[in-house]
Every structure is written in C-alpha cells, then in structure tokens.
Amino acid sequence: MANPASAPDLHETPESEARQLLAQQGERGIKGAIDTLMQQFQVLQTRAQIMLTITTLALTITGFSGPKIAAAGLYARTSMILGILLVLASTLLILGGSLRIQWVTQFKADDEHSLVVSILRYRNAKTKLFFAEICLLVAGLACYVSSVVAYFIVGE
C-alpha cells in the first residue's frame, strides 16, 4: 500500500483548483493566480527545451556513429531505426506541443474564476502532452542504447 504522506492530494477538477488558487492569493487575487500559472508554464517550457536538447544530441550522435552501429547486425540496425524514429517523433511533438505558444492574455472568460479554469485546463493539456513527449523520448533512447549495446556485444 502506498504511503499516504508521499502521495499529493490533487484537485479532482480545474474548477476546484481555481477556487483554491484564487482563495490562496488573498489581496493579490487574479494577478497572483496568473503569476503562479505563468511560473508553471515556465517550468514546462524549460523542461521541454531540455528535452529538445537531448533529442538533438541523440540525432546528431546517430549521424556520426550510426553507420558503424548499424553494421553490427539486424538487431542493432532495427533498434537504431526504431530509436531514431521515436526520438524524432518526440522532437516533433515537443516543437508542435510543449514549445507552442498560447499567451495567457489571449484567454477570455466572463469572470476571474472562469478565466483561471480555462488556463488550468490548457496547462493540464500541456502537461499531458509533455508526458507523451517524455515517453517517446525515453522509448527512443532505450532503443538507441539497445543498438549500442548490440554493437558492443557483436564487436567489430
């Protein structure tokens, strides 16, 4: 059984999170809520940029060492191809997803609570997309490492 102290108590809906966020801000109100959300978007943006750097390195290294590794056999070649494709898919998703810009000032709503809810929904969607990007990247890197291991086992 999981330790209840280690599991965060998450909001079930963006509406309940918005209520709490606005209430926590006190006098700062909507300005404080927007500042908090902008910081969260900055975290996603920074992590996506780091992932993009990793994907770029993986694709660049493959250009230099790929032919030698692929020459190690069918398994090395196949896992390298799969790894490259998954890393490339992650790269494209990062560029079209996490790094795609939607300005907070573009959101419209009738009241402050509805505005925060719509921004939270957008943040949640970006967070889910970020998870998919990470999964693709990890799977791609695992395949790539598998091809390198096969190269070392087979040798030259």
HELIX and SHEET records of a PDB file:
HELIX    1   1 PRO A   14  GLN A   25  1                                  12    
HELIX    2   2 GLY A   26  ARG A   28  5                                   3    
HELIX    3   3 GLY A   29  ALA A   70  1                                  42    
HELIX    4   4 LEU A   74  LEU A   93  1                                  20    
HELIX    5   5 ILE A   94  SER A   98  3                                   5    
HELIX    6   6 VAL A  104  GLN A  106  5                                   3    
HELIX    7   7 GLU A  112  VAL A  154  1                                  43    
END                                                                             
